[in-house]
Structures are given as C-alpha cells and as structure tokens.
Amino acid sequence: MSISTNIGILGAVGLVGLITFATVEHGQAVKYRKLDAEHRACVAALLPNNIVDPGRLCDPAISNDHAAAVMAKACDDALSAKPENIAAARMVCSTPVKTVVTARDVALGERDAARSDLQAARKDQAAAITRAETRVRTETQRKADAAAALARAPRDADGLVVCDAVCLRQRAGGS
C-alpha cells in the first residue's frame, strides 16, 4: 500500500468519525434542549397562581414536595390568621398539626373552665366572708345588748341581779 492510499483511508476514517461525533453531539444538544424546555415548563407550573398541574409536567418527587409545601403554607396561613381559621386548618393541615391544635384547644378549654371555677369559688368565698362578718356583728351586738340589760337590772345590797328572765327581756327591749 502506498502512502497516498493510507492517507486516503485515514481521511475517510477521520471523516466518518467527525460525522459520527457531530451526529452524537447534535443528538445530545437536542436532548438537552428538550430537557431544558421540560424543566422550564415544570418551574412555570410550580409558580403561584398557575393553573397547570405540576404533576403533569414535573417529576413526581418534585410535584409531591411542592404539594406538601403548598399545604404547609396554607396551614401556616390558617393558623396565623387573626382570628385563627380553624376550619381551614382542619382541611389543609397534616394530621400531626391537627393533633397539636386539638390538644391546644382542649387545654385552652380546660384553662377557661378552671378560670370560671376559680371566679365562682372567689365569689362564693366573698359571700361566705360577708355572712360570717354579719353573724359576728349580730352576735357581738346581742352580747352587748345582754350586758347592757344586765347592767340596767335592779340589784340587791350584795350586787346580785334581782330580776328574773322576763324582767331582763323587758329591760333589753325584747318581748
């Protein structure tokens, strides 16, 4: 074989390699452009206020994570609202969050019941104190009246009261 034949064969092999390389590279470029377009469509579907379902355009892992994030945001919004939107929280929050919210609501109810019970007990205590004070004042007044009646009662030479019970009642102003 001559050198010119070898160069011709090498040129042909090089040309075939170059064509193969260009074809593969073109195929990769088309594949990457298609993948880029799919990713852009997925990102657009994930934007807020988009009506396209991300589940149709994105990988399931991405669309599932996005759906969980949207639900978590809705849950946060429902629980952060003033007043709290419990109905919305029960619809969009996860089960663990619902459990915590329910436990909190029960605790708040128990707290309110305890406050009410304490307030009623304080009111009852104040009424009992008022009744006791009135009873003590009445008893003190009766003792003072009885002592005054005894002091006004007639006495004998030894200082002993010579008045019977009827007499003492009359002196005390009773019947």
C-alpha positions as CSV (number, residue, x, y, z in Angstrom):
1,M,0.0,0.0,0.0
2,S,1.2,3.4,-0.8
3,I,1.3,6.4,1.4
4,S,-1.4,8.2,-0.5
5,T,-3.8,5.2,-0.1
6,N,-3.1,5.2,3.7
7,I,-3.7,8.9,3.8
8,G,-7.0,8.4,1.9
9,I,-8.1,5.7,4.3
10,L,-7.2,7.8,7.3
11,G,-9.0,10.7,5.9
12,A,-12.1,8.6,5.3
13,V,-12.0,7.2,8.8
14,G,-11.5,10.7,10.2
15,L,-14.4,12.0,8.2
16,V,-16.7,9.1,9.4
17,G,-15.5,9.8,13.0
18,L,-16.2,13.5,12.6
19,I,-19.7,12.9,11.1
20,T,-20.4,10.4,13.9
21,F,-19.2,12.8,16.6
22,A,-21.3,15.7,15.1
23,T,-24.4,13.5,14.9
24,V,-24.0,12.4,18.5
25,E,-23.3,15.9,19.7
26,H,-26.4,17.2,17.7
27,G,-28.5,14.4,19.3
28,Q,-27.2,15.4,22.8
29,A,-27.9,19.1,22.1
30,V,-31.5,18.2,21.0
31,K,-31.9,16.1,24.1
32,Y,-30.6,18.8,26.4
33,R,-32.8,21.5,24.7
34,K,-35.9,19.2,25.2
35,L,-34.9,18.6,28.9
36,D,-34.3,22.3,29.4
37,A,-37.8,23.1,28.0
38,E,-39.3,20.4,30.3
39,H,-37.6,21.9,33.3
40,R,-38.7,25.4,32.4
41,A,-42.3,24.2,32.0
42,C,-42.1,22.4,35.4
43,V,-40.7,25.6,37.0
44,A,-43.5,27.6,35.4
45,A,-46.1,25.1,36.7
46,L,-44.7,25.5,40.3
47,L,-45.2,29.3,40.3
48,P,-48.1,30.6,42.4
49,N,-51.4,31.3,40.6
50,N,-50.6,28.9,37.8
51,I,-53.5,26.8,36.6
52,V,-51.3,24.0,35.2
53,D,-51.0,20.9,37.4
54,P,-47.3,20.4,38.3
55,G,-48.0,16.6,38.5
56,R,-48.3,16.5,34.7
57,L,-45.1,18.5,33.9
58,C,-42.7,17.7,36.8
59,D,-41.1,14.6,38.3
60,P,-43.4,13.0,40.9
61,A,-41.0,13.7,43.7
62,I,-40.9,17.4,42.8
63,S,-44.7,17.7,42.4
64,N,-45.3,15.8,45.7
65,D,-42.8,18.1,47.6
66,H,-44.4,21.2,46.0
67,A,-47.9,20.0,47.0
68,A,-46.7,19.4,50.6
69,A,-45.1,22.9,50.7
70,V,-48.4,24.5,49.4
71,M,-50.4,22.6,52.0
72,A,-47.9,23.6,54.8
73,K,-48.2,27.3,53.6
74,A,-52.0,27.1,53.7
75,C,-51.8,25.5,57.1
76,D,-49.5,28.3,58.4
77,D,-51.8,30.9,56.9
78,A,-54.9,29.4,58.6
79,L,-53.2,29.1,62.0
80,S,-51.6,32.6,61.7
81,A,-54.9,34.4,60.8
82,K,-56.4,36.7,63.5
83,P,-58.8,35.2,64.5
84,E,-57.5,31.7,63.7
85,N,-59.2,30.0,60.8
86,I,-59.7,26.6,62.5
87,A,-62.0,25.2,59.8
88,A,-59.3,25.9,57.1
89,A,-56.6,24.5,59.4
90,R,-58.6,21.2,59.8
91,M,-58.9,21.0,56.0
92,V,-55.3,21.7,55.0
93,C,-53.0,20.8,57.9
94,S,-51.3,17.5,58.4
95,T,-52.5,15.0,61.0
96,P,-49.7,15.8,63.5
97,V,-50.6,19.5,63.3
98,K,-54.3,18.8,63.7
99,T,-53.4,16.7,66.8
100,V,-51.4,19.5,68.3
101,V,-54.1,22.1,67.5
102,T,-56.8,19.9,69.1
103,A,-54.7,19.3,72.2
104,R,-54.1,23.0,72.4
105,D,-57.9,23.7,72.0
106,V,-58.6,21.2,74.8
107,A,-56.0,22.8,77.1
108,L,-57.5,26.3,76.4
109,G,-61.0,25.0,77.2
110,E,-59.7,23.4,80.4
111,R,-58.0,26.7,81.3
112,D,-61.2,28.7,80.7
113,A,-63.2,26.2,82.8
114,A,-60.6,26.5,85.6
115,R,-60.8,30.3,85.4
116,S,-64.6,30.1,85.6
117,D,-64.5,27.7,88.5
118,L,-61.9,29.9,90.3
119,Q,-64.0,33.0,89.8
120,A,-67.1,31.2,91.1
121,A,-65.2,30.0,94.2
122,R,-63.9,33.5,94.9
123,K,-67.5,34.8,94.6
124,D,-68.7,32.1,96.9
125,Q,-65.9,32.8,99.3
126,A,-66.7,36.5,99.4
127,A,-70.3,35.8,100.1
128,A,-69.3,33.4,102.9
129,I,-67.0,36.0,104.4
130,T,-69.8,38.6,104.3
131,R,-72.2,36.2,106.0
132,A,-69.6,35.4,108.7
133,E,-68.9,39.0,109.3
134,T,-72.7,39.7,109.6
135,R,-73.1,36.8,112.0
136,V,-70.2,38.1,114.2
137,R,-71.6,41.6,114.2
138,T,-75.1,40.3,115.2
139,E,-73.6,38.1,117.9
140,T,-71.5,40.9,119.2
141,Q,-74.5,43.2,119.3
142,R,-76.6,40.7,121.1
143,K,-73.9,40.2,123.7
144,A,-73.5,43.9,124.1
145,D,-77.4,44.3,124.5
146,A,-77.4,41.5,127.0
147,A,-74.6,43.1,129.0
148,A,-76.4,46.4,128.9
149,A,-79.7,44.8,130.1
150,L,-77.8,43.1,132.9
151,A,-76.2,46.4,133.9
152,R,-79.7,48.2,134.0
153,A,-81.3,45.4,136.0
154,P,-82.1,46.1,139.7
155,R,-79.7,44.7,142.2
156,D,-79.8,43.8,145.9
157,A,-77.5,45.0,148.5
158,D,-74.9,42.4,147.6
159,G,-74.9,43.5,143.9
160,L,-76.8,40.4,142.7
161,V,-79.4,40.9,140.0
162,V,-82.9,40.6,141.5
163,C,-84.7,40.5,138.1
164,D,-86.0,37.2,136.5
165,A,-85.8,36.4,132.8
166,V,-89.0,38.2,131.9
167,C,-87.7,41.3,133.7
168,L,-84.4,41.2,131.8
169,R,-86.2,40.8,128.5
170,Q,-88.3,43.9,129.3
171,R,-85.2,45.8,130.2
172,A,-83.4,44.7,127.0
173,G,-86.3,45.9,124.9
174,G,-87.5,42.4,123.9
175,S,-90.9,40.9,124.4
